[in-house]
Amino acid sequence: MANPVGPLLHHSEPIDPTLWEWLSTKINHVFGLSPGVVIAILGTFFVLFPIVVMIVAVRKRREMGR
Amino acid sequence: MSSDPSRLQNMGPKKAPKKGIFYGWYVIAALFFATFVAIGARQGFGVFVKTWEQDWGVTTATISIAAATGWLVNGFSQPFVGRLTDVYGGRRIVVWSLLVMAIATMGVATVTNIYGLIALYGFVISFASGGISPATTGVIIARWFEKKRGVAMAVLISGGSVGGMIVVPFLSYVLIEFGWQTAWLMIGGLALAFGVPLVLIVVRSSPADMGLEIDGEVSENTPETEIRVRPVGPKFAEKWKDALNSRPIWQLSVAYFVCGITTASIAVHFVRWANSEDISTGTAALAFGVLSGINACGVLAIGLLSDRWQRKNLLGAVYMVRGIAFISLFVLPGPIAIWAFAVIGGMSWLATVPLTASLTADVYGVRNLGTLFGFTNMAHQLGGAAAVMLFGWAFTAWGSYDIPFAIGAVTLLGAGLVSFSIREKQHSVRYVQVPDGAAVDPGRSTTDEA
């Protein structure tokens, strides 16, 4: 008998490794970017987003005087 | 009592025009980022499975015990963190959850065997990420927004969805370039260095913490004469246990249980089903991408509509639409079904989250919202875990997903009917308001039986 929890154990979230392999090939094909460049672009976004939000929120609070 | 929401919203203190962007939207932006990294840490798991197999010499099933444990732990953590949110405030819980999750995520980089992975990912990260779920973030949003609660929730949810789609590819590229340890260090480091300070600096548990009113309304009354009157709904409960004696929480939870069944089963079995229909993995991936894209737009549209129309009708419609998508999977030929499902299913995919969270807040108020929505979220996660197993068993036994999909469709149509049956105009503060202190004890309500 097959392992009853096998299907659950396969992977618990939507990102399937096989699926990602295909996707990454397609992304590379379309954009022609190396992994290093993609890391730099996305990494910059991840760092800038919270910094920008913090700055504008602090400015807003100063405007409100709180 | 009036049933016209526009009239009811004009009750209470006289309001002056708002100035600039309401601070609640900054709170949403900060919570968006917290959700973003939490989703990345959890959803990125699948990317590393093959690498761990090679490094540790174990099977996929062995590694995935950590994922299965995490699914259940995350589900059971929801009412608990929800309760803590009600008691201590959402900000404190999100900050601590993010801090624990960030340290544990970085700790995964030091793991050398499956036991460490189960301990850190299965228990610590999954439990902590329950504190950065709608059971906590949704409560904060519900306290900041009332008139635009639906769209505010939708922005947070769709943002998290899009965030997951960005973080996971990022982790994959880091894995390729620098190895899996660096990937976990980076995502944990991002959460620790930027997520925790961001939430600490920007987020406040409620507008009152900054001397503001909900929705950014400004009272024209002077502080000395002002009597703040917040609308109170007929089922607003002092104690969360009282709410469990009323019908709406069970109607919402049963429907959300079905939501868990149908989203989790598709998340895990979609590619396998496509392959069984002689559809390539690539086409399945593309279809799932289309579904995700349509979903992001669908959630925002539903959020906008839900602030104008009865939320229960939209919720019922969303379940019905998803039911039709499931029917297409076993009625139409595979190559057509996959695209029909992507388009029809995409319109309804995560739209249930803002509707369910907003409706729970409208009916029971925000005092015990964390506990109550945590309870509903637990139903969602347990439904998902059970469905993933049962769909797998069914496919193993019958070699086809037709019967599981038919069952999924029937449960969705049932969830739609249950949602339509919610008496929103009798229970929601948007339609019925009572004087503060006169909320009906849900356990003694007679309106349920009306």
Interface residues (C-beta under 8 A of the other chain):
Chain A: A2 N3 P4 V5 G6 P7 L8 L9 H10 H11 S12 E13 P14 I15 D16 P17 T18 L19 W20 W22 L23 S24 K26 I27 P35 G36 V38 I39 L42 G43 F45 F46 V47 F49 P50 I51 V53 M54 V56 A57 V58 K60 R61 E63 M64 R66
Chain B: G20 I21 Y23 Y26 A29 A30 F33 R42 Q43 G44 F45 G46 V47 V49 K50 T60 A61 S64 I65 A67 A68 G70 W71 I166 V168 P169 F170 S172 Y173 V174 I176 E177 M186 L190 F194 G195 P197 L198 I201 V202 M210 G211 A267 V268 H269 V271 T281 G282 A284 A285 F288 G289 A385 V388 M389 F391 G392 W393 F395 T396
